[in-house]
Amino acid sequence: MNVKTKLSDCLRPLMLGALFLGTAANAAVQSIDRVVAIVDNDVVMQSQLDQRVHEVQQTIAKRGGGLPPPGVLDQQVLERLIVENLQLQIGERSGIRITDEELNQAVGTIAQRNNMTIDQFRAALAHDGLSYDDARDQIRREMIISRVRQRRVSERIQVSEQEVKNFLASDLGKMQLSEELHLANILIPTPESANSEAIQSAYRQAMDVYQQLKQGADFGQMAVARSGSENALEGGDMGWRKPAQLPPPFDRELSAMAVGDITQPARTPGGFIILKVLEKRGGGAQVRDEVHVRHILIKPSEIRSEAETKRLAEKLYDRIEAGEDFAELAKSFSEDPGSALNGGDLNWVDPNALVPEFRKVMAETPQGQLSKPFKSPYGWHVLEVLGRRATDSTTQAREQQAMTVLRNRKYDEELQTWLRQIRDEAYVEIKLPGADQAAQ
């Protein structure tokens, strides 16, 4: 998992979760401090425990929950700090380091996700009694722990091809990997014991709404004005739903509809309902453009200058234009070891997998034609486009999605097993007053 782009998945809601709920955590070190736990080659201090307990208390209070007795909370928080400490020690031994650039980007991401600039982030920290440096240190620790987990836990996870096939064939797999629909509704309600006259009246109202919508009336405004649904004031917005979560016949009907389409009024136990498809995502065919291309690569070196490299590429271009065989020249001159022996043939490639310079020239070169020599980070190229096609990679994409779902499921299970294992194998001595001391 990449902490640069998926920070919210990597950082656990410890200090940060409490901070953005408006805590007033006290980061000042107490004048008198003492050890409350020995953890292998490190210790947990009373000041660390007090600060974390305070943060947890504030978070629970913001959620409106009841607090456990102080002694119980202290022991629970201390146990969390012990396990964190063990992971940080593993990170230290493994040589895991967070660069200042990575840390700055992480801090910027957190600020952005809370709709703050860096200056506003600093001000929020100061308001809550935390220094910017303390916050950076906490974020750095969270990132180290995340990387330790990814290394140690991910290597324990194996997903077989048969597991992927079984998941794709299961009802759960089909539902999880199906497309999602962003829906809105308008409900014309009928009383629970409505007679036929009341039902007919509701139907006429629903048809009147439907006709206005077909003539261009705004769905959201009509929902506010006419709908009896609980989400009427939100324009009838129902959020994202999977077709399998909808009752028949809506599951099949909505899947076949395009974005912007609306259903005719349909009778439900609550009345007559009209649905609109606002958006769709996932589940559809995954079509990928591919290009069949071959090239000759000439690299500058200690004995061949940039200018000489360019001139050689131009000479090869002229020779091919004069009728010499591309493949034979590639075998003789190309310095791309992966394709030279195949006459420079890269086979069918996804343009997105190539460097921008190569991708741009390839896109601009008509099929069956040769490009003029051009430069990329690898050197000077001459390429020929042999074909273009659109490939349906739906099956491959669905298998990758299934693999991700299964790995994430196993990761959660394996993480808990691993955390228990490192805790059981560690030497831990509790020195918290009122707690039983334990040494392992």
Sequence and secondary structure as in RCSB ss.txt:
>XXXX:A:sequence
MNVKTKLSDCLRPLMLGALFLGTAANAAVQSIDRVVAIVDNDVVMQSQLDQRVHEVQQTIAKRGGGLPPPGVLDQ
QVLERLIVENLQLQIGERSGIRITDEELNQAVGTIAQRNNMTIDQFRAALAHDGLSYDDARDQIRREMIISRVRQ
RRVSERIQVSEQEVKNFLASDLGKMQLSEELHLANILIPTPESANSEAIQSAYRQAMDVYQQLKQGADFGQMAVA
RSGSENALEGGDMGWRKPAQLPPPFDRELSAMAVGDITQPARTPGGFIILKVLEKRGGGAQVRDEVHVRHILIKP
SEIRSEAETKRLAEKLYDRIEAGEDFAELAKSFSEDPGSALNGGDLNWVDPNALVPEFRKVMAETPQGQLSKPFK
SPYGWHVLEVLGRRATDSTTQAREQQAMTVLRNRKYDEELQTWLRQIRDEAYVEIKLPGADQAAQ
>XXXX:A:secstr
  TTT HHHHS SSHHHHHTTT        SS  EEEEETTEEEEHHHHHHHHHHHHHHHHHHT     HHHHHH
HHHHHHHHHHHHHHHHHHTT    HHHHHHHHHHHHHHTT  HHHHHHHHHHTT  HHHHHHHHHHHHHHHHHHH
HHHHTT    HHHHHHHHHSHHHHHHTS EEEEEEEEEE  TT  HHHHHHHHHHHHHHHHHHHTT  HHHHHHH
H  STTGGGTTEEEEE GGGS TTHHHHHHTS TT B   EEETTEEEEEEEEEEESSS  EEEEEEEEEEEE  
BTTB HHHHHHHHHHHHHHHHTT  HHHHHHHH   TTTGGGTTEEEEE GGGS HHHHHHHHHS TT B   EE
ETTEEEEEEEEEEEEEE HHHHHHHHHHHHHHHHHHHHHHHHHHHHHHHHS EEE  TTS     
